[in-house]
Amino acid sequence: MPGMMKTYNFSEQTAEQVDAEVRETLDRAMSAALEILQRYRKVVEDGAQTLLTKETIDEAELQALWE
């Protein structure tokens, strides 16, 4: 679908405000994701190591990672 860019009818100032809000939202989401990964780093690393050797993890193995 060529020309899929949509033209919006609002000012440059409004566009900058929208961009700033989107950036702030994405920054908060990134911070939250990093916090979760740091909090559960051991689970993530242990899970990754298991997947490198087995390629799959069943429910029991996944539960064991969280214990």
N, C-alpha and C positions, 0 to 999 in steps of 0.2 A: 504494500500500500504506500506508494510514493506520496510525499507531502503530508505525512501524518502529524506534523507539528501543528498544533492548534494555536490560533491567535487569540489572545485574551485582551480585553479592552479595559486595562487599568494602568495607572501611572507607574513610572519608574520607581517612585518612592514606595508605592504599594508592593511592587515586585521585590524590592530590597527587603521590606518588612517580612514578606512571605519567605524569602530565602533565609533570612536570619532566624525565623521561627523554625523552619525545617532543619537548619543546621543545629540549632539548640536541641531540638527533639532527637536528632541523630546522635549528637554528643552525649545526651543523657542515656540513650539506649546503649551506646558503646560502653559507657562507664558501668552501667548495670551489668552488661554481658561480661565485661572484664572482672568485675567483682564476683560474679557467680563462678566464673572459671577459676579465679584465685581461691575462692572458698572451697571449691570441690576439686582442687588440682590433683590430689592423690587419686580420686575416683577416675578422673579423666586420664591421668597417666597410666593407672593400672588397667583401665579399659582399653586404652590404645595398645598397651603391651600385649594384652590378651588377644586383641584383634590381629596384631601382627603375626602371632603364632597360630591362631585357630581360624581366623577370618570370620567367625560367627560367635555370638554369645547368646546362650539361651536365657530364659527368664530367671532361673535359679542362679546362674552365674552373675547375671546383672544385679540381682538382689544381694548377692554376696559381696559385690564391689561396694555397696552402700553401707555394709555393716562394719 
